Amino acid sequence: MQETFVTIARFPYSTEAQIVKGRLEADGIEVFLRDNLTIDTDPLVSQAIGGVKLKVLAKDEEKARAIFQSIKTYALDNEGNPIVCPNCKGQHIEMYTTITGFKSLVSFLIGLISGTLPFSTRYQYKCEDCKTEFPIKNL
């Protein structure tokens, strides 16, 4: 019988993936990280290759997802309170970056040409429950 791995999470860098890996291994789940060495060598390629993939055996997927959800933290405001979705009032909110504005696009292109990091990035929040995206203004 061939045992296959299933991706249960993706991380932009390997540090957070290593923490979750340690937690899952402490519960007896075999974990494999993919692309972590590539991203550790050149962190700028993280988004291009889809980040560090945390994989577990297919037979352990349900247990691993439950453990991961129990330790997963969601976005907090400056006072440490959970951010609430303006649409469904849910608290399963994650922050992500996006390049949608002209200023962000221009700075991205300048950073790409000059080999430096972009100096203007727009941050958004996304509700995992209703998939509503909203800006971080007034938080």
Buried (B, 14 or more C-beta within 10 A) or exposed (E): EEEEBBEBBBBBBBEBBBEBBEBBEEEEBBBEBBBBEBBEEEEEEBEEEBBBBBBBBEEBBEBBBEBBEEEEEBBBEEEEEEBEBEEEEBBBBBEEEEBEEEEBBEBBEEBEEEEEEBEBBBEBBBBBEEEBEBEEEEE
